[in-house]
Amino acid sequence: MRSRQLFLVTAATRVVVLIGVLAPVLWRRDSDAVVAVAALAAVWAVAQVGTGRPTVAALPLVAGEAMATGIVAAVGLQTEPAVLGALLVAPFVGGLYRGVVGVGVALLAEVLALSVITLALFGLPPSEELLFAAVWLLGGLGLGFIATFVRTAVLQIPTELAPYLYAQELIRELIDLSGGLRSGLDVTALGGSILAAVNDRVPTVAVALYAPRGEALSPLVAEAADRDAHLPACGDAAQAAWSRGDVVVDDRAFAWPLGKSAVVAGLLPSEVDLDAIGVERSLARLEHELRPAAVHLDTALLFAAFRDSATADERQRLAREMHDGVAQDIASLGYLIDALAAGQTTTDQQEQLRVLRERVTAVVAEVRQAVLTLRSSVGRSPSLGAALATVARHLSEASGVAIQVTADEHPTRLQPEVEAELFRIGQEAMNNAVKHAHARSVEVLCQVHAPDARIVVTDDGVGMQQPRPDSHGLAIMRERASLVGAELAIEEGEDGGVRVAVGVGRPADAWPSPRAGRPSVTADA
């Protein structure tokens, strides 16, 4: 749509200028000037065809048109000064298609062609002709700047496809730039390198990197001798530094904003002499040294947010397509079977239709469960454990299998991308226990001590089975775990069944037992 608008504007400009140049030539009946105008018409016709083809590079086309126009103007100037009006077109077209760069290229090409041809064929022109040429070139410069404004206005005209076209442009740029991102876009890896730099400069018993999530801060990565004892002090210092937008040193806790979307916080050992190590000077040097890392991290966080948003939108779209398409089509088959069963059929046919009807009903139920799975999201739930409990409740109501969810969670939440992947892994593990393990009961443990978390799903089913060729569930679970640096373990339970455990942060054997009084949700059919 935008290309068509630019094509029409350039065509109208060329026609108007051509008429303006041709009028005085016809009035004076100058046959030589008519030939020059005809040559201009030919040049602009070729250029117009080129601007209508997306495969033709805009800048070389503008330069070629400007040079040809300058040659024709130099020859035509000897009989009719009005031919110099043609110098207005190339800068205007260059401004439309390439902005200020296009204007500069067009003017440079015109001046070069006009000067070389005039000096080579006719010698130094009189001052009057030089003045005419300078005036028209200056007019071309002005029209070129107007064209850059028109270009901006045209490109900003809202159309139905405009967001998609703009997204394509940005994604292509991101792909081109990704080769130059030496540090990559892995938030966890970048955060780990930042914490290592802090530990190299300042002695700490705990150091953590935080990013905002809503009005609160959520830890990205953390290192601590005693995570449960030391990290709360880091969190308080980080929140204070984020609120003030400046460095905070409170007793042995310190923090400072890192870039636009993160905070570094740490806790010094009790035996360290603060004056001897010069904490504030060290933090000032660290703040300066980590500025490049802050830019890297900001970019990685933006990319993660983009990826999560795009994934959520795609899941919602697939859910709508399945609900309105596949589910409705299969359900209509059930109505057809009911109509056949109501007719005159034999006993064997009735039995076959009954079995077929039960199978169609089961398939519809599975499709609807898949739609619910796609639409389920941890983002709208108050916590990861609450989101898993909601899935467990729906799954238990549909299957008749008792599912108990125990949540041991601190108030601070994980980063959205970590929560999302852990949630999908836990959801898939529960689905597998119900669908394939023929379990009678399922136990789910969700512990979140941000930035650490783990989910353990244990069932009393038939245990590990030979995977089907068309089954990709376990592979997808492993891929999800690797995306957020989580450890995934799938093993036979001590009393049969399967135990699926996924965790980020601390090792599995470093987790305390769930505290008494923590929420426990039992989803019975």
Secondary structure, DSSP 8 states (H G I E B T S, - for coil): -HHHHHHHHHHHHHHHHHHHHHHHHHHHT-HHHHHHHHHHHHHHHHHHHHHT-TTS-HHHHHHHHHHHHHHHHHHHTTT-GGGGGGGGHHHHHHHHHHHHHHHHHHHHHHHHHHHHHHHHHT-S--HHHHHHHHHHHHHHHHHHHHHHHHHHHHHTS--TTHHHHHHHHHHHHHHHHHTT-TT-S-HHHHHHHHHHHHHHHS--SEEEEEEEETTEEEEEEEEESSHHHHHHHHHHHHHHHHHHTS-EEETTEEEEEETTTEEEEEE--TTS-HHHHTHHHHHHHHHHHTHHHHHHHHHHHHHHHHHHHHHHHHHHHHHHHIIIIIHHHHHHHHHHHHHHHHSS--HHHHHHHHHHHHHHHHHHHHHHHHHHHHH--STTSSSHHHHHHHHHHHHHHHH--EEEEEEEE-SS---HHHHHHHHHHHHHHHHHHHHTS--SEEEEEEEEETTEEEEEEEE-SS------TT--HHHHHHHHHHHTT-EEEEEE-TTSSEEEEEEESS-GGG-----TT--EEEE--
